[in-house]
Amino acid sequence: MSMWPFASASQRFRGAAPTPGDFPDFAAFKVSSVRLKVWLPEMLTQRIDWISVETGSSRPDVVRALLFEHLYGQVAYLGLLEYQRRHDEEAARRKAAQPASDPDRSDDGIVLSRSRDTPIDLQMLGKSDEDLTLGLSQRFMQDLESLAAAHELTPSSYVRKVLVRHLMGEPLHTGWQQAVGRLPATPAG
C-alpha cells in the first residue's frame, strides 16, 4: 500500500495499534490449488506491467494483491504482508539452524475459459489480446466466485471489473458501466 506522498507528520498515530481480530486465515492462501484464466485488453496489461516493473513482482502477483485487497480490505492485505514477513523470518531462522527441504508443491487443476466469444464488458475496453492465468487458493477462488455471482458475472469478468476500477479509476469504471449497462452473466470466461 502506498502512503499519501504529501502527508504531514502532525496527524500520525503514535503507539501500538491493536491487530484486527477479523482477518481471514492467511494460511488458507498459501497453496494455489486452482487456476483462473482472465483475458485482458492492452489498457489493463500495460498498467499491470508497469506495477510489475515498479514493484519487482510478477504479473499474477500484482493481480492477486489487487484482488486480495479488493476482497478482504486494505488492512487485511497489510496483515497478510506482515504474516508473510514473519513466516519468511521464521523460515530463514530454521534454514540457518539446518538445511530446509524443497517446498511442497501441489498438483494444480486448471479452470479454462468456457468460450472464446468477447464478453460485452471487453467490447468497450478493447480486444483482449493477452490472457493471464492466476493460481489461487481454494478459499480465494470460492470468495471470488461468490462475489462474481452476486454481481451476476463470471469470475473472469468480475476480475476485469475489479482491475478496471483499481487500475483505471472510479470515473472510468463508472463511465464504462454506464456505456455497457448492466452486465449480463455470459458463458464466456
PyMOL commands that place a pseudoatom at each C-alpha (Angstrom):
pseudoatom trace, name=CA, resn=MET, resi=1, chain=A, elem=C, hetatm=0, pos=[0.000, 0.000, 0.000]
pseudoatom trace, name=CA, resn=SER, resi=2, chain=A, elem=C, hetatm=0, pos=[1.223, 3.450, -0.785]
pseudoatom trace, name=CA, resn=MET, resi=3, chain=A, elem=C, hetatm=0, pos=[1.004, 6.264, 1.638]
pseudoatom trace, name=CA, resn=TRP, resi=4, chain=A, elem=C, hetatm=0, pos=[-0.011, 9.761, 0.648]
pseudoatom trace, name=CA, resn=PRO, resi=5, chain=A, elem=C, hetatm=0, pos=[3.229, 11.426, -0.514]
pseudoatom trace, name=CA, resn=PHE, resi=6, chain=A, elem=C, hetatm=0, pos=[2.365, 14.895, 0.778]
pseudoatom trace, name=CA, resn=ALA, resi=7, chain=A, elem=C, hetatm=0, pos=[1.431, 13.884, 4.330]
pseudoatom trace, name=CA, resn=SER, resi=8, chain=A, elem=C, hetatm=0, pos=[2.352, 15.980, 7.326]
pseudoatom trace, name=CA, resn=ALA, resi=9, chain=A, elem=C, hetatm=0, pos=[3.762, 14.457, 10.491]
pseudoatom trace, name=CA, resn=SER, resi=10, chain=A, elem=C, hetatm=0, pos=[1.267, 16.183, 12.769]
pseudoatom trace, name=CA, resn=GLN, resi=11, chain=A, elem=C, hetatm=0, pos=[-1.541, 13.610, 12.468]
pseudoatom trace, name=CA, resn=ARG, resi=12, chain=A, elem=C, hetatm=0, pos=[0.444, 10.392, 12.710]
pseudoatom trace, name=CA, resn=PHE, resi=13, chain=A, elem=C, hetatm=0, pos=[-0.665, 7.820, 15.246]
pseudoatom trace, name=CA, resn=ARG, resi=14, chain=A, elem=C, hetatm=0, pos=[1.942, 7.107, 17.871]
pseudoatom trace, name=CA, resn=GLY, resi=15, chain=A, elem=C, hetatm=0, pos=[1.866, 3.873, 19.818]
pseudoatom trace, name=CA, resn=ALA, resi=16, chain=A, elem=C, hetatm=0, pos=[0.979, 0.244, 19.287]
pseudoatom trace, name=CA, resn=ALA, resi=17, chain=A, elem=C, hetatm=0, pos=[-2.153, -0.281, 17.238]
pseudoatom trace, name=CA, resn=PRO, resi=18, chain=A, elem=C, hetatm=0, pos=[-4.288, -3.318, 18.067]
pseudoatom trace, name=CA, resn=THR, resi=19, chain=A, elem=C, hetatm=0, pos=[-4.414, -6.081, 15.467]
pseudoatom trace, name=CA, resn=PRO, resi=20, chain=A, elem=C, hetatm=0, pos=[-7.903, -6.503, 13.977]
pseudoatom trace, name=CA, resn=GLY, resi=21, chain=A, elem=C, hetatm=0, pos=[-9.447, -9.786, 15.063]
pseudoatom trace, name=CA, resn=ASP, resi=22, chain=A, elem=C, hetatm=0, pos=[-11.398, -10.391, 11.867]
pseudoatom trace, name=CA, resn=PHE, resi=23, chain=A, elem=C, hetatm=0, pos=[-8.536, -11.170, 9.479]
pseudoatom trace, name=CA, resn=PRO, resi=24, chain=A, elem=C, hetatm=0, pos=[-9.026, -14.187, 7.243]
pseudoatom trace, name=CA, resn=ASP, resi=25, chain=A, elem=C, hetatm=0, pos=[-6.887, -17.243, 7.965]
pseudoatom trace, name=CA, resn=PHE, resi=26, chain=A, elem=C, hetatm=0, pos=[-3.803, -16.232, 5.979]
pseudoatom trace, name=CA, resn=ALA, resi=27, chain=A, elem=C, hetatm=0, pos=[-2.534, -19.818, 5.850]
pseudoatom trace, name=CA, resn=ALA, resi=28, chain=A, elem=C, hetatm=0, pos=[-5.548, -20.640, 3.629]
pseudoatom trace, name=CA, resn=PHE, resi=29, chain=A, elem=C, hetatm=0, pos=[-3.985, -18.549, 0.854]
pseudoatom trace, name=CA, resn=LYS, resi=30, chain=A, elem=C, hetatm=0, pos=[-0.575, -20.218, 0.725]
pseudoatom trace, name=CA, resn=VAL, resi=31, chain=A, elem=C, hetatm=0, pos=[-1.322, -23.052, -1.697]
pseudoatom trace, name=CA, resn=SER, resi=32, chain=A, elem=C, hetatm=0, pos=[-2.646, -22.162, -5.148]
pseudoatom trace, name=CA, resn=SER, resi=33, chain=A, elem=C, hetatm=0, pos=[-4.697, -25.221, -5.996]
pseudoatom trace, name=CA, resn=VAL, resi=34, chain=A, elem=C, hetatm=0, pos=[-6.965, -23.779, -8.706]
pseudoatom trace, name=CA, resn=ARG, resi=35, chain=A, elem=C, hetatm=0, pos=[-6.365, -21.732, -11.846]
pseudoatom trace, name=CA, resn=LEU, resi=36, chain=A, elem=C, hetatm=0, pos=[-8.388, -18.934, -13.377]
pseudoatom trace, name=CA, resn=LYS, resi=37, chain=A, elem=C, hetatm=0, pos=[-7.704, -17.634, -16.876]
pseudoatom trace, name=CA, resn=VAL, resi=38, chain=A, elem=C, hetatm=0, pos=[-8.575, -13.995, -17.488]
pseudoatom trace, name=CA, resn=TRP, resi=39, chain=A, elem=C, hetatm=0, pos=[-8.394, -12.328, -20.903]
pseudoatom trace, name=CA, resn=LEU, resi=40, chain=A, elem=C, hetatm=0, pos=[-7.207, -8.740, -20.615]
pseudoatom trace, name=CA, resn=PRO, resi=41, chain=A, elem=C, hetatm=0, pos=[-7.178, -5.808, -23.018]
pseudoatom trace, name=CA, resn=GLU, resi=42, chain=A, elem=C, hetatm=0, pos=[-3.957, -3.902, -23.603]
pseudoatom trace, name=CA, resn=MET, resi=43, chain=A, elem=C, hetatm=0, pos=[-5.034, -0.928, -21.468]
pseudoatom trace, name=CA, resn=LEU, resi=44, chain=A, elem=C, hetatm=0, pos=[-5.089, -3.192, -18.403]
pseudoatom trace, name=CA, resn=THR, resi=45, chain=A, elem=C, hetatm=0, pos=[-1.994, -5.257, -19.234]
pseudoatom trace, name=CA, resn=GLN, resi=46, chain=A, elem=C, hetatm=0, pos=[0.048, -2.066, -19.670]
pseudoatom trace, name=CA, resn=ARG, resi=47, chain=A, elem=C, hetatm=0, pos=[-0.874, -0.943, -16.166]
pseudoatom trace, name=CA, resn=ILE, resi=48, chain=A, elem=C, hetatm=0, pos=[-0.247, -4.382, -14.679]
pseudoatom trace, name=CA, resn=ASP, resi=49, chain=A, elem=C, hetatm=0, pos=[3.135, -4.464, -16.438]
pseudoatom trace, name=CA, resn=TRP, resi=50, chain=A, elem=C, hetatm=0, pos=[4.029, -1.014, -15.064]
pseudoatom trace, name=CA, resn=ILE, resi=51, chain=A, elem=C, hetatm=0, pos=[3.222, -2.075, -11.489]
pseudoatom trace, name=CA, resn=SER, resi=52, chain=A, elem=C, hetatm=0, pos=[5.095, -5.332, -12.073]
pseudoatom trace, name=CA, resn=VAL, resi=53, chain=A, elem=C, hetatm=0, pos=[8.255, -3.470, -13.075]
pseudoatom trace, name=CA, resn=GLU, resi=54, chain=A, elem=C, hetatm=0, pos=[7.936, -0.822, -10.348]
pseudoatom trace, name=CA, resn=THR, resi=55, chain=A, elem=C, hetatm=0, pos=[7.449, -3.376, -7.559]
pseudoatom trace, name=CA, resn=GLY, resi=56, chain=A, elem=C, hetatm=0, pos=[9.594, -6.202, -8.920]
pseudoatom trace, name=CA, resn=SER, resi=57, chain=A, elem=C, hetatm=0, pos=[6.576, -8.523, -8.755]
pseudoatom trace, name=CA, resn=SER, resi=58, chain=A, elem=C, hetatm=0, pos=[5.192, -10.950, -11.305]
pseudoatom trace, name=CA, resn=ARG, resi=59, chain=A, elem=C, hetatm=0, pos=[2.077, -10.009, -13.218]
pseudoatom trace, name=CA, resn=PRO, resi=60, chain=A, elem=C, hetatm=0, pos=[-0.047, -12.678, -11.473]
pseudoatom trace, name=CA, resn=ASP, resi=61, chain=A, elem=C, hetatm=0, pos=[1.244, -11.474, -8.081]
pseudoatom trace, name=CA, resn=VAL, resi=62, chain=A, elem=C, hetatm=0, pos=[0.187, -7.901, -8.927]
pseudoatom trace, name=CA, resn=VAL, resi=63, chain=A, elem=C, hetatm=0, pos=[-3.321, -9.070, -9.828]
pseudoatom trace, name=CA, resn=ARG, resi=64, chain=A, elem=C, hetatm=0, pos=[-3.573, -11.384, -6.794]
pseudoatom trace, name=CA, resn=ALA, resi=65, chain=A, elem=C, hetatm=0, pos=[-2.574, -8.486, -4.496]
pseudoatom trace, name=CA, resn=LEU, resi=66, chain=A, elem=C, hetatm=0, pos=[-5.209, -6.190, -6.047]
pseudoatom trace, name=CA, resn=LEU, resi=67, chain=A, elem=C, hetatm=0, pos=[-7.860, -8.902, -5.769]
pseudoatom trace, name=CA, resn=PHE, resi=68, chain=A, elem=C, hetatm=0, pos=[-6.919, -9.769, -2.179]
pseudoatom trace, name=CA, resn=GLU, resi=69, chain=A, elem=C, hetatm=0, pos=[-7.204, -6.123, -1.145]
pseudoatom trace, name=CA, resn=HIS, resi=70, chain=A, elem=C, hetatm=0, pos=[-10.497, -5.813, -3.027]
pseudoatom trace, name=CA, resn=LEU, resi=71, chain=A, elem=C, hetatm=0, pos=[-11.982, -8.942, -1.430]
pseudoatom trace, name=CA, resn=TYR, resi=72, chain=A, elem=C, hetatm=0, pos=[-10.720, -8.585, 2.136]
pseudoatom trace, name=CA, resn=GLY, resi=73, chain=A, elem=C, hetatm=0, pos=[-9.720, -4.920, 2.524]
pseudoatom trace, name=CA, resn=GLN, resi=74, chain=A, elem=C, hetatm=0, pos=[-6.529, -2.930, 2.731]
pseudoatom trace, name=CA, resn=VAL, resi=75, chain=A, elem=C, hetatm=0, pos=[-5.951, -3.663, 6.411]
pseudoatom trace, name=CA, resn=ALA, resi=76, chain=A, elem=C, hetatm=0, pos=[-6.193, -7.417, 5.793]
pseudoatom trace, name=CA, resn=TYR, resi=77, chain=A, elem=C, hetatm=0, pos=[-3.745, -7.063, 2.881]
pseudoatom trace, name=CA, resn=LEU, resi=78, chain=A, elem=C, hetatm=0, pos=[-1.245, -5.299, 5.158]
pseudoatom trace, name=CA, resn=GLY, resi=79, chain=A, elem=C, hetatm=0, pos=[-1.843, -8.069, 7.704]
pseudoatom trace, name=CA, resn=LEU, resi=80, chain=A, elem=C, hetatm=0, pos=[-1.105, -10.653, 5.013]
pseudoatom trace, name=CA, resn=LEU, resi=81, chain=A, elem=C, hetatm=0, pos=[2.173, -8.910, 4.177]
pseudoatom trace, name=CA, resn=GLU, resi=82, chain=A, elem=C, hetatm=0, pos=[3.122, -8.892, 7.872]
pseudoatom trace, name=CA, resn=TYR, resi=83, chain=A, elem=C, hetatm=0, pos=[2.129, -12.559, 8.215]
pseudoatom trace, name=CA, resn=GLN, resi=84, chain=A, elem=C, hetatm=0, pos=[4.357, -13.479, 5.266]
pseudoatom trace, name=CA, resn=ARG, resi=85, chain=A, elem=C, hetatm=0, pos=[7.240, -11.326, 6.546]
pseudoatom trace, name=CA, resn=ARG, resi=86, chain=A, elem=C, hetatm=0, pos=[7.116, -13.156, 9.876]
pseudoatom trace, name=CA, resn=HIS, resi=87, chain=A, elem=C, hetatm=0, pos=[6.830, -16.519, 8.126]
pseudoatom trace, name=CA, resn=ASP, resi=88, chain=A, elem=C, hetatm=0, pos=[9.868, -15.701, 5.950]
pseudoatom trace, name=CA, resn=GLU, resi=89, chain=A, elem=C, hetatm=0, pos=[11.894, -14.647, 9.010]
pseudoatom trace, name=CA, resn=GLU, resi=90, chain=A, elem=C, hetatm=0, pos=[10.989, -17.872, 10.809]
pseudoatom trace, name=CA, resn=ALA, resi=91, chain=A, elem=C, hetatm=0, pos=[11.878, -19.942, 7.736]
pseudoatom trace, name=CA, resn=ALA, resi=92, chain=A, elem=C, hetatm=0, pos=[15.228, -18.144, 7.490]
pseudoatom trace, name=CA, resn=ARG, resi=93, chain=A, elem=C, hetatm=0, pos=[15.920, -18.932, 11.169]
pseudoatom trace, name=CA, resn=ARG, resi=94, chain=A, elem=C, hetatm=0, pos=[15.077, -22.615, 10.609]
pseudoatom trace, name=CA, resn=LYS, resi=95, chain=A, elem=C, hetatm=0, pos=[17.202, -22.747, 7.477]
pseudoatom trace, name=CA, resn=ALA, resi=96, chain=A, elem=C, hetatm=0, pos=[20.131, -21.254, 9.341]
pseudoatom trace, name=CA, resn=ALA, resi=97, chain=A, elem=C, hetatm=0, pos=[19.724, -23.951, 12.000]
pseudoatom trace, name=CA, resn=GLN, resi=98, chain=A, elem=C, hetatm=0, pos=[19.501, -26.816, 9.490]
pseudoatom trace, name=CA, resn=PRO, resi=99, chain=A, elem=C, hetatm=0, pos=[19.120, -27.196, 5.721]
pseudoatom trace, name=CA, resn=ALA, resi=100, chain=A, elem=C, hetatm=0, pos=[15.493, -26.920, 4.605]
pseudoatom trace, name=CA, resn=SER, resi=101, chain=A, elem=C, hetatm=0, pos=[13.873, -29.383, 2.236]
pseudoatom trace, name=CA, resn=ASP, resi=102, chain=A, elem=C, hetatm=0, pos=[12.217, -28.400, -1.026]
pseudoatom trace, name=CA, resn=PRO, resi=103, chain=A, elem=C, hetatm=0, pos=[8.868, -26.645, -0.562]
pseudoatom trace, name=CA, resn=ASP, resi=104, chain=A, elem=C, hetatm=0, pos=[5.758, -28.758, -1.065]
pseudoatom trace, name=CA, resn=ARG, resi=105, chain=A, elem=C, hetatm=0, pos=[4.144, -28.386, -4.450]
pseudoatom trace, name=CA, resn=SER, resi=106, chain=A, elem=C, hetatm=0, pos=[0.572, -29.294, -5.197]
pseudoatom trace, name=CA, resn=ASP, resi=107, chain=A, elem=C, hetatm=0, pos=[-0.952, -30.612, -8.388]
pseudoatom trace, name=CA, resn=ASP, resi=108, chain=A, elem=C, hetatm=0, pos=[-2.957, -27.669, -9.657]
pseudoatom trace, name=CA, resn=GLY, resi=109, chain=A, elem=C, hetatm=0, pos=[-6.222, -28.066, -11.541]
pseudoatom trace, name=CA, resn=ILE, resi=110, chain=A, elem=C, hetatm=0, pos=[-6.809, -25.631, -14.375]
pseudoatom trace, name=CA, resn=VAL, resi=111, chain=A, elem=C, hetatm=0, pos=[-10.073, -23.779, -14.901]
pseudoatom trace, name=CA, resn=LEU, resi=112, chain=A, elem=C, hetatm=0, pos=[-10.262, -22.825, -18.560]
pseudoatom trace, name=CA, resn=SER, resi=113, chain=A, elem=C, hetatm=0, pos=[-12.444, -20.226, -20.238]
pseudoatom trace, name=CA, resn=ARG, resi=114, chain=A, elem=C, hetatm=0, pos=[-15.656, -21.728, -21.494]
pseudoatom trace, name=CA, resn=SER, resi=115, chain=A, elem=C, hetatm=0, pos=[-15.876, -19.697, -24.694]
pseudoatom trace, name=CA, resn=ARG, resi=116, chain=A, elem=C, hetatm=0, pos=[-13.737, -17.572, -26.987]
pseudoatom trace, name=CA, resn=ASP, resi=117, chain=A, elem=C, hetatm=0, pos=[-16.568, -15.033, -27.527]
pseudoatom trace, name=CA, resn=THR, resi=118, chain=A, elem=C, hetatm=0, pos=[-15.774, -11.481, -26.463]
pseudoatom trace, name=CA, resn=PRO, resi=119, chain=A, elem=C, hetatm=0, pos=[-17.886, -10.625, -23.407]
pseudoatom trace, name=CA, resn=ILE, resi=120, chain=A, elem=C, hetatm=0, pos=[-19.752, -7.321, -23.535]
pseudoatom trace, name=CA, resn=ASP, resi=121, chain=A, elem=C, hetatm=0, pos=[-17.509, -5.802, -20.843]
pseudoatom trace, name=CA, resn=LEU, resi=122, chain=A, elem=C, hetatm=0, pos=[-14.489, -6.233, -23.131]
pseudoatom trace, name=CA, resn=GLN, resi=123, chain=A, elem=C, hetatm=0, pos=[-16.160, -4.682, -26.161]
pseudoatom trace, name=CA, resn=MET, resi=124, chain=A, elem=C, hetatm=0, pos=[-15.727, -1.200, -24.644]
pseudoatom trace, name=CA, resn=LEU, resi=125, chain=A, elem=C, hetatm=0, pos=[-12.289, -1.837, -23.123]
pseudoatom trace, name=CA, resn=GLY, resi=126, chain=A, elem=C, hetatm=0, pos=[-10.827, -3.151, -26.330]
pseudoatom trace, name=CA, resn=LYS, resi=127, chain=A, elem=C, hetatm=0, pos=[-9.898, -6.509, -27.734]
pseudoatom trace, name=CA, resn=SER, resi=128, chain=A, elem=C, hetatm=0, pos=[-8.478, -8.966, -25.258]
pseudoatom trace, name=CA, resn=ASP, resi=129, chain=A, elem=C, hetatm=0, pos=[-5.150, -9.753, -26.742]
pseudoatom trace, name=CA, resn=GLU, resi=130, chain=A, elem=C, hetatm=0, pos=[-3.497, -11.398, -23.778]
pseudoatom trace, name=CA, resn=ASP, resi=131, chain=A, elem=C, hetatm=0, pos=[-4.517, -13.940, -21.212]
pseudoatom trace, name=CA, resn=LEU, resi=132, chain=A, elem=C, hetatm=0, pos=[-3.323, -14.107, -17.655]
pseudoatom trace, name=CA, resn=THR, resi=133, chain=A, elem=C, hetatm=0, pos=[-3.580, -17.302, -15.656]
pseudoatom trace, name=CA, resn=LEU, resi=134, chain=A, elem=C, hetatm=0, pos=[-3.908, -16.817, -11.922]
pseudoatom trace, name=CA, resn=GLY, resi=135, chain=A, elem=C, hetatm=0, pos=[-3.133, -19.522, -9.406]
pseudoatom trace, name=CA, resn=LEU, resi=136, chain=A, elem=C, hetatm=0, pos=[-5.489, -19.047, -6.476]
pseudoatom trace, name=CA, resn=SER, resi=137, chain=A, elem=C, hetatm=0, pos=[-6.134, -20.877, -3.245]
pseudoatom trace, name=CA, resn=GLN, resi=138, chain=A, elem=C, hetatm=0, pos=[-9.430, -22.700, -2.878]
pseudoatom trace, name=CA, resn=ARG, resi=139, chain=A, elem=C, hetatm=0, pos=[-10.653, -20.100, -0.355]
pseudoatom trace, name=CA, resn=PHE, resi=140, chain=A, elem=C, hetatm=0, pos=[-9.629, -17.197, -2.620]
pseudoatom trace, name=CA, resn=MET, resi=141, chain=A, elem=C, hetatm=0, pos=[-11.451, -18.728, -5.597]
pseudoatom trace, name=CA, resn=GLN, resi=142, chain=A, elem=C, hetatm=0, pos=[-14.594, -19.517, -3.580]
pseudoatom trace, name=CA, resn=ASP, resi=143, chain=A, elem=C, hetatm=0, pos=[-14.803, -15.946, -2.269]
pseudoatom trace, name=CA, resn=LEU, resi=144, chain=A, elem=C, hetatm=0, pos=[-14.152, -14.556, -5.758]
pseudoatom trace, name=CA, resn=GLU, resi=145, chain=A, elem=C, hetatm=0, pos=[-16.846, -16.803, -7.264]
pseudoatom trace, name=CA, resn=SER, resi=146, chain=A, elem=C, hetatm=0, pos=[-19.334, -15.710, -4.583]
pseudoatom trace, name=CA, resn=LEU, resi=147, chain=A, elem=C, hetatm=0, pos=[-18.776, -12.034, -5.317]
pseudoatom trace, name=CA, resn=ALA, resi=148, chain=A, elem=C, hetatm=0, pos=[-18.878, -12.623, -9.069]
pseudoatom trace, name=CA, resn=ALA, resi=149, chain=A, elem=C, hetatm=0, pos=[-22.200, -14.455, -8.696]
pseudoatom trace, name=CA, resn=ALA, resi=150, chain=A, elem=C, hetatm=0, pos=[-23.589, -11.609, -6.567]
pseudoatom trace, name=CA, resn=HIS, resi=151, chain=A, elem=C, hetatm=0, pos=[-22.785, -9.287, -9.490]
pseudoatom trace, name=CA, resn=GLU, resi=152, chain=A, elem=C, hetatm=0, pos=[-24.158, -11.831, -11.989]
pseudoatom trace, name=CA, resn=LEU, resi=153, chain=A, elem=C, hetatm=0, pos=[-20.744, -12.173, -13.639]
pseudoatom trace, name=CA, resn=THR, resi=154, chain=A, elem=C, hetatm=0, pos=[-18.313, -14.947, -14.361]
pseudoatom trace, name=CA, resn=PRO, resi=155, chain=A, elem=C, hetatm=0, pos=[-15.177, -14.882, -12.194]
pseudoatom trace, name=CA, resn=SER, resi=156, chain=A, elem=C, hetatm=0, pos=[-13.106, -13.697, -15.199]
pseudoatom trace, name=CA, resn=SER, resi=157, chain=A, elem=C, hetatm=0, pos=[-15.497, -10.843, -15.965]
pseudoatom trace, name=CA, resn=TYR, resi=158, chain=A, elem=C, hetatm=0, pos=[-15.549, -9.876, -12.299]
pseudoatom trace, name=CA, resn=VAL, resi=159, chain=A, elem=C, hetatm=0, pos=[-11.731, -9.798, -12.190]
pseudoatom trace, name=CA, resn=ARG, resi=160, chain=A, elem=C, hetatm=0, pos=[-11.732, -7.474, -15.240]
pseudoatom trace, name=CA, resn=LYS, resi=161, chain=A, elem=C, hetatm=0, pos=[-14.276, -5.251, -13.473]
pseudoatom trace, name=CA, resn=VAL, resi=162, chain=A, elem=C, hetatm=0, pos=[-12.088, -5.084, -10.345]
pseudoatom trace, name=CA, resn=LEU, resi=163, chain=A, elem=C, hetatm=0, pos=[-8.990, -4.349, -12.429]
pseudoatom trace, name=CA, resn=VAL, resi=164, chain=A, elem=C, hetatm=0, pos=[-10.728, -1.534, -14.309]
pseudoatom trace, name=CA, resn=ARG, resi=165, chain=A, elem=C, hetatm=0, pos=[-11.798, 0.019, -11.006]
pseudoatom trace, name=CA, resn=HIS, resi=166, chain=A, elem=C, hetatm=0, pos=[-8.374, -0.327, -9.345]
pseudoatom trace, name=CA, resn=LEU, resi=167, chain=A, elem=C, hetatm=0, pos=[-6.102, 0.359, -12.328]
pseudoatom trace, name=CA, resn=MET, resi=168, chain=A, elem=C, hetatm=0, pos=[-8.140, 2.887, -14.295]
pseudoatom trace, name=CA, resn=GLY, resi=169, chain=A, elem=C, hetatm=0, pos=[-10.046, 4.635, -11.507]
pseudoatom trace, name=CA, resn=GLU, resi=170, chain=A, elem=C, hetatm=0, pos=[-13.644, 5.016, -10.459]
pseudoatom trace, name=CA, resn=PRO, resi=171, chain=A, elem=C, hetatm=0, pos=[-14.630, 7.688, -13.049]
pseudoatom trace, name=CA, resn=LEU, resi=172, chain=A, elem=C, hetatm=0, pos=[-13.608, 5.442, -15.955]
pseudoatom trace, name=CA, resn=HIS, resi=173, chain=A, elem=C, hetatm=0, pos=[-15.222, 2.415, -14.301]
pseudoatom trace, name=CA, resn=THR, resi=174, chain=A, elem=C, hetatm=0, pos=[-18.480, 4.324, -13.826]
pseudoatom trace, name=CA, resn=GLY, resi=175, chain=A, elem=C, hetatm=0, pos=[-18.451, 5.534, -17.435]
pseudoatom trace, name=CA, resn=TRP, resi=176, chain=A, elem=C, hetatm=0, pos=[-17.697, 2.017, -18.627]
pseudoatom trace, name=CA, resn=GLN, resi=177, chain=A, elem=C, hetatm=0, pos=[-20.582, 0.598, -16.574]
pseudoatom trace, name=CA, resn=GLN, resi=178, chain=A, elem=C, hetatm=0, pos=[-22.976, 3.241, -17.937]
pseudoatom trace, name=CA, resn=ALA, resi=179, chain=A, elem=C, hetatm=0, pos=[-21.875, 2.523, -21.513]
pseudoatom trace, name=CA, resn=VAL, resi=180, chain=A, elem=C, hetatm=0, pos=[-22.343, -1.248, -21.299]
pseudoatom trace, name=CA, resn=GLY, resi=181, chain=A, elem=C, hetatm=0, pos=[-25.306, -1.164, -18.938]
pseudoatom trace, name=CA, resn=ARG, resi=182, chain=A, elem=C, hetatm=0, pos=[-25.940, -3.956, -16.501]
pseudoatom trace, name=CA, resn=LEU, resi=183, chain=A, elem=C, hetatm=0, pos=[-23.550, -6.706, -17.488]
pseudoatom trace, name=CA, resn=PRO, resi=184, chain=A, elem=C, hetatm=0, pos=[-25.367, -9.973, -18.110]
pseudoatom trace, name=CA, resn=ALA, resi=185, chain=A, elem=C, hetatm=0, pos=[-23.922, -13.259, -16.994]
pseudoatom trace, name=CA, resn=THR, resi=186, chain=A, elem=C, hetatm=0, pos=[-22.217, -14.725, -20.057]
pseudoatom trace, name=CA, resn=PRO, resi=187, chain=A, elem=C, hetatm=0, pos=[-20.851, -18.159, -20.716]
pseudoatom trace, name=CA, resn=ALA, resi=188, chain=A, elem=C, hetatm=0, pos=[-17.516, -16.562, -21.701]
pseudoatom trace, name=CA, resn=GLY, resi=189, chain=A, elem=C, hetatm=0, pos=[-14.785, -16.647, -19.074]
for i in range(1, 189): cmd.bond("trace and resi %d" % i, "trace and resi %d" % (i + 1))
show_as sticks, trace
zoom trace
